[in-house]
């Protein structure tokens, strides 16, 4: 990823992160006995898609800063930033195509569509029209769908679509975005995030209600993993998420 960043003149801080999607994919691939080279390729592609989505999000939001530095659209022109985001997206898909697993490539293409659709709905919907239901639908498409793909990636590469991993990944991603919105509560004034939606509704404790929603999703993650017999594999990721709540 750093090699691609240098090639496209992307500041390294824009592609740095916790790599949770790649970690989840690596765990999933390990469960199904996927070879290391393919597992690394999967994680790489997922993180590339995530990086591209951040570039496009910053353009749509007309943001000037991310992770303590300037956004790509602030460093370059908007036109160049769009092209770089497109290159990163398509590079991810082309790398996955090398695995020659139509089921995984199809799922990844569908996920990229969902992410774009979620951003579109968020952009065209006035903030005062957002309610809890629409918010949850948007964050599923924009954020949770990629975690869903990460959790089920090993299964897809092995030739099956495991419903327990898919649902666990979806709920993990929902909890992740809800907690991010809780953490950014003070900076996101005017944005249709869950705590602000609860605040608009007159809820006496919007932050507490947001945390309760995140807890419910994390409990769903544990339940789905337990049902599928995968609970032990994802223990550290779950510990990390529960640590963000406490």
N, C-alpha and C positions, 0 to 999 in steps of 0.2 A: 504493500500500500504506500509506503514511503517512496519507493521508486516511482510509482505512478504520480504521486504528489509532486515530486521533483520534475518529472516530465511535463506536467501540466501547470507548473508554477503555483501549486496549491500550498499555502503555508501548512506545515506539519501539524500545528495545533488544531486545525480544522478537521483532521482525520484521526486525532488521538481520542481515546475514550476507554471505557472499561471493557470493551469487546464482549459484552454479555451475550450478544447474538451469536458470535463465533464460538464462545464457550458452550452455550446451549447446543449448538450444532455439533460440536466436537463430542459432547456427552452422548447425544443422540446417535451419532455415527458409531461411537464405541459400543453402544448397546447392541447394535445390529451387525457388528463385525466388519464395518466398512474400512478399507485400507487407509493408511495415514495420509497418503497423497490426495486422495479424493476428499477426505475429511477436511484437510487444510484448504483445499480449493473451495469447498462449500462455505466454510467460515469466511474466507476471503471475499467471496462473492456477496455474502450477506452484509458484510461491513462496507463493501463498496456501494451497495444499494442504499444503505443507511446514510453514507457520506453524501451521495448524490441527492438524496431527499432533503438533507440539511441545506445544501447549496440552493436548491430550488425554493425551499421554505423561506430562506433569508431574502431571496429575490422578491417573492410574493409579499412578504411582510415589510419589505423595504427596510430591513434591519441593517444596522451599521456595525454591530459588534456581536461576537459569539466567542464563548470560552475565553474571555479576556482580551481578544484581539479583533482585528477588523474582519468583516465578512468578505467573501470573494467578490460580491457585487460592489463593495465599497473600494476594494483594491483595484479591480478591473472595471470595465464597463458592464452594464447589465447584460448586454448582448454576449459578451465573452463568457460571463459567468453561466448563462443559460447553456451555451455550447459545451462548457466544461462539465456541467452537470449531466448533460445528455451523453457525453463521452463516457463518463464514469458509469452511468446506468447501463449503457449498451456493452461496455467492457465486462461488467459483471455477468450479463446474460451470455455473452460469448464464451466466457470461461466455464460457466456451468454446462454449456453445450458440449464441451470437450469430454464431460463425464459420460455422455451418450446415454442418459437416462431420461427418456421423454416425459415420464411422470413427474420428475423433479423440475425439469425445465418448464413444463406446463404450469406447475404450481407456482414457480417463481415469477413467471410472466403474469399470472393472475394476481399475485401479490403486488407487483409493481403497479398494475392497474388500480387495485384497491387503494394503494397509497396516494396515487394521483387523484383518484376520485374523492378521497377524504379531504385532501387539500382544496380541491375545487369546491366542495360543499361548504367548507369552512369559509372560503373566500367570498362566495356569492351570497351567503346568509348573513343578514344584519345581526350584530351581536345581541340586540334585544329580542330576537326571534329564537335564540338558543334556549332550550330547556334541557333537563337532565337526559332525556331520551336521545335527543339529537346529538348532544355532547358525547355520549357513550358510543353512538354509531360512528361519529367522526374519529374518535381516538382509536376505535377498533381498526378502521381502515388505514388511518395515517401511521399508527404505531404498533398496535397489537398484532396486526396481520403478519408483520415481519417476524415477530417473536413466535407466532404460531408456526410459521414456516421453519424457523430455526429448530424448534422443539421436535418437529416431525420430519426433519430433513433426512436423518439416518434411515428412518422407516421408508421414505419415498425412494431413496437411492437403492434400498434393498428390494423395492418393487411392491410395497404395500403402503396404505395410508392409515396409520394407526390413529383411531379416534381419541384415545386417551391422551396421547402426546399432543395432538392437535388442540384439544380443548384446554389442556394444561398450559400450553404455550400462549393461547389466546388470553386466558385469564392472567397469566404472568405479565403479558404486555399491557393489559388494562390496568393492573395494579401499578406497574412501572410508570405509566403516563400520569395516572392520578396522583401518585406521590411526587412526581416532578412538578405538577401544577400546584400541589400544596407547598412545595419548597419555594416556588416562584410567585407565591401569592402577592407579595408586596410589589414585585416588578411587573406583574401582569394586569395591572389595573386597566379596565376597559376591554379586556379580552374575555371571550366566553369560556372560561375554564370552570371546573366544577365548584371550587370554593366561591367564586364570584357569582355563579348561578344560584347557589344556595343563599348567598348574601342578598341577591336581588329578590329572592323569594321570601326574605324576612326571617330566615332560619337563625335562631339565637346563637348557634355555634357552627358556623360554616366550615371552619377548619376541622373540628371534631367530626362533623358529618362526612367530610371528605375522607378522613382517616378510616372511618367505619366502612365506607365503600371499598377502600383499598384492602382492608382486612378481609372483607367478604370474598373478594377476588382471590386473595392469597389462600384462603381456606379452600376455595374451589380448585386451585392449583394442586394443593396437597391431596384433596379428595380424588381428583382425576388420576394423579400419579399413583396413588395407593391402589385404585381400582385396576390400573394397568400393570401393577407390579414394578413400577419404576421409581418409587419414592426415594430409595437409597441413593440412586445415581445423582439426583439433583439437590442433595442436602445442602451443599455450600451455597448454591444460588438462592435457595430458600432462606437460609440463615442471613444472607446479605439483605434480602428484601425485608424480612421481619425486623432486621436491625434498623432499617430506615423508618420503621413505624414506632419503635420503642423510644 
